[in-house]
């Protein structure tokens, strides 16, 4: 997996990704604490709304920027978006009103929604060999898992000495470092075909192929289960730890890290698991873990039990998310992958757009314990839908009928 880091351009881009991810993880913890400071008992509502705004940016802006970004110089665009993100994060410590949080979160994630598709589209142009590109995908997943694990741990250590507002400043510096690494290499220009289809045709084509492929309908259902569990963990951790258990800021950060630890463990074991168990079975087990973990929250766990619960949710999510790229590759031809990956990006984040505000509103209205039950029921229904829509005798490759949707 690590051999691909011998490629200088990719190595610099990967380091830029890791630095930006760690900085963003610090902001996730700091944002939860800022919401608690400004809104107290309504922190879950504020955080859920802010994260829903983030999903709006991802669902709507990312596909549009990804379609038009080929007309812009890649390196200049990536550097500019990093610097804008750093500027926006620097403004968060000075926020005194909740609506200001919403505005800055939208601006921040509008830039991230532009950065991500451009970054992802650049990697295969740098790494021409299929084996190198596969290694890069594995490293990218590992980077996300490391961010989930390390950022909260770093945040917990820093919060013993510093105010949580310092975490925003560190994230801004991370974005500046990411911009510097991108500036240190030359990136290949994007290929733009003269007869490229319109943005609307690109988006709708990917969605149509996705929704007409049984295994991907199953993946979408399981993505809803992931978002139900993830929204509960991200939105209500600060509410449960600070308000229900009466613990401190460090305990909030450690609770976030527990989910990352569960995800990391699965990421390390999954290559051996997939050699013996089908992807469908693996992902359905992940959905079962998410459902069980959410229902166990009805027992109002103590802090150590909560850490185990969050680790279970992280493991369940990783069992679904990590193999999902294999399903997308199986379901299309090579030239169709960008459209299908874009469809997965938009549809999966649309699930989060629903569950983020739901977790925040339910937590403030009916209490955290009952919110566990409601979101557990969402995950259960999603798993049932996946079992029904995804046939157990799934062919390894997509059927030629999907090609009838090509423009």
Residue pairs with C-beta under 8 A, 6 or more apart in sequence:
1 135
1 138
1 139
1 142
2 135
2 139
3 135
4 10
4 127
4 132
4 135
4 136
4 139
5 11
5 14
5 139
7 126
7 127
7 132
8 185
9 126
9 185
9 186
9 187
10 123
10 126
10 127
10 132
10 136
12 181
12 182
12 184
12 185
13 119
13 122
13 123
13 126
13 181
13 182
13 185
14 136
14 139
14 140
14 143
15 181
16 82
16 177
16 178
16 179
16 181
16 182
17 119
17 140
17 143
17 178
18 143
18 146
18 147
19 174
19 177
19 178
19 181
20 82
20 174
20 175
20 178
21 143
21 144
21 146
21 147
21 151
22 147
22 150
22 151
22 154
22 174
23 89
23 170
23 171
23 172
23 173
23 174
23 175
23 178
24 112
24 147
24 151
24 171
24 174
25 147
25 148
25 150
25 151
25 152
25 154
25 155
26 151
26 154
26 155
26 158
26 167
26 168
26 170
26 171
26 174
27 89
27 92
27 167
27 168
27 171
28 151
28 234
28 256
29 151
29 152
29 155
29 164
29 167
29 252
29 253
29 256
30 92
30 155
30 164
30 165
30 167
30 168
30 171
31 47
31 50
31 92
31 101
31 105
32 43
32 47
32 234
32 237
32 238
32 252
33 164
33 238
33 249
33 252
34 92
34 95
34 101
34 164
34 165
35 43
35 46
35 47
35 50
35 98
35 101
35 238
36 43
36 238
36 239
36 242
38 46
38 95
38 96
38 97
38 98
38 101
39 45
39 46
39 98
41 243
41 364
42 364
43 238
43 239
43 242
43 243
44 235
44 236
44 238
44 239
44 359
44 360
44 363
44 364
44 368
45 360
45 361
45 363
45 364
46 98
46 101
46 360
47 234
47 235
47 238
47 360
48 231
48 235
48 356
48 357
48 358
48 359
48 360
48 361
48 363
49 102
49 356
49 357
49 360
50 101
50 102
50 105
51 105
51 231
51 234
51 235
51 352
51 356
51 357
51 360
52 352
52 353
52 356
52 357
53 102
53 105
53 106
53 109
54 105
54 106
54 108
54 109
54 356
55 349
55 350
55 352
55 353
55 356
56 106
56 353
57 106
57 109
57 110
57 112
57 113
58 109
58 112
58 113
58 345
58 346
58 349
59 346
59 349
59 350
59 353
61 110
61 113
61 114
62 113
62 114
62 116
62 117
62 342
62 345
62 346
62 349
63 117
63 199
63 202
63 203
63 342
63 345
63 346
64 199
65 113
65 114
65 117
65 118
66 117
66 118
66 121
66 342
67 199
67 202
67 203
68 199
69 77
69 114
69 117
69 118
69 121
69 190
70 121
70 190
70 191
70 192
71 192
73 189
74 118
74 122
74 187
74 188
74 189
74 190
75 182
75 183
75 185
75 186
75 187
77 114
77 118
78 115
78 118
78 119
78 179
78 182
78 187
79 179
79 182
79 183
81 111
81 112
81 114
81 115
81 118
82 115
82 175
82 176
82 178
82 179
82 182
83 175
83 176
83 179
84 107
84 111
85 108
85 111
85 112
85 115
85 175
86 171
86 172
86 173
86 174
86 175
86 176
86 179
87 172
88 104
88 107
88 108
88 111
89 108
89 168
89 169
89 171
89 172
89 175
90 168
90 169
90 172
91 104
92 101
92 104
92 165
92 168
93 165
93 168
93 169
95 101
95 104
117 342
117 345
120 341
121 190
121 338
122 187
122 188
122 190
123 133
123 136
124 133
125 188
125 190
125 191
126 187
126 188
127 133
127 136
137 325
141 267
141 321
141 322
142 267
145 260
145 263
145 264
145 267
145 318
146 260
146 264
147 260
148 256
148 257
148 259
148 260
148 263
148 264
148 314
149 257
149 260
149 261
149 263
149 264
150 257
150 260
151 256
151 257
151 260
152 253
152 254
152 255
152 256
152 257
152 260
153 253
153 254
153 257
155 164
155 167
155 253
155 256
156 249
156 250
156 253
156 254
156 257
158 166
158 167
158 170
159 167
159 249
159 250
159 253
160 250
164 249
197 205
197 407
201 407
202 339
202 342
203 339
203 342
203 343
203 346
205 339
205 405
205 406
205 407
206 336
206 338
206 339
206 340
206 341
206 342
206 343
207 343
207 346
207 347
208 405
209 331
209 332
209 336
209 339
209 340
209 343
209 402
209 405
210 216
210 220
210 331
210 340
210 343
210 344
210 347
211 217
211 220
212 402
212 405
213 331
213 398
213 402
214 389
214 390
214 391
214 394
215 280
215 327
215 330
215 331
215 390
215 391
215 394
216 327
216 328
216 331
216 340
216 344
217 389
217 390
218 280
218 283
218 385
218 386
218 387
218 389
218 390
219 283
219 324
219 327
219 344
219 386
219 390
220 347
220 348
220 351
221 382
221 383
221 385
221 386
221 389
221 390
222 283
222 284
222 286
222 287
222 320
222 382
222 383
222 386
223 320
223 324
223 344
223 347
223 348
223 351
224 351
224 354
224 355
224 378
224 379
224 382
225 287
225 290
225 291
225 320
225 378
225 379
225 382
225 383
225 386
226 290
226 316
226 317
226 320
226 321
226 348
226 351
227 348
227 351
227 352
227 354
227 355
227 356
228 290
228 294
228 355
228 375
228 376
228 378
228 379
228 382
229 290
229 293
229 294
229 313
229 316
229 317
229 375
229 379
230 313
230 317
230 352
230 355
231 352
231 355
231 356
231 358
231 359
231 375
232 294
232 297
232 313
232 355
232 359
232 371
232 372
232 375
233 256
233 259
233 310
233 313
233 314
234 256
234 356
234 359
235 356
235 359
235 360
235 363
236 359
236 360
236 363
236 368
236 371
237 252
237 255
237 256
237 310
238 252
239 363
239 368
240 306
240 368
241 247
241 251
241 252
241 255
241 303
241 306
242 248
242 249
242 252
244 300
244 368
245 251
245 302
245 303
245 306
247 303
251 303
254 307
255 303
255 306
255 307
255 310
256 310
258 306
258 307
258 308
258 310
258 311
258 314
259 310
259 311
259 313
259 314
259 317
260 314
261 311
261 314
262 310
262 311
262 312
262 313
262 314
262 315
262 316
262 318
263 314
263 315
263 317
263 318
264 314
264 318
265 311
265 315
266 314
266 315
266 318
266 319
266 322
267 318
267 322
270 282
270 318
270 319
270 322
270 323
273 282
274 282
274 323
279 323
279 326
279 327
280 390
280 392
280 394
282 319
282 323
283 319
283 320
283 323
283 324
283 386
284 383
284 386
284 387
285 319
286 315
286 316
286 317
286 318
286 319
286 320
287 316
287 320
287 379
287 382
287 383
287 386
288 316
288 383
289 312
289 313
289 315
289 316
289 319
290 313
290 316
290 317
290 320
290 379
290 383
291 376
291 379
291 380
291 383
292 312
293 309
293 312
293 313
293 316
294 313
294 372
294 373
294 375
294 376
294 379
295 372
295 373
295 376
296 309
296 312
296 372
297 309
297 368
297 369
297 372
297 373
297 376
298 369
298 370
298 372
298 373
298 376
299 305
300 369
301 308
301 309
324 344
328 337
328 340
328 341
328 344
329 337
330 396
330 397
330 398
331 340
331 398
331 402
332 339
332 340
332 398
332 402
333 403
336 406
355 375
355 378
358 374
358 375
359 371
359 375
362 370
362 371
362 374
362 375
363 371
366 374
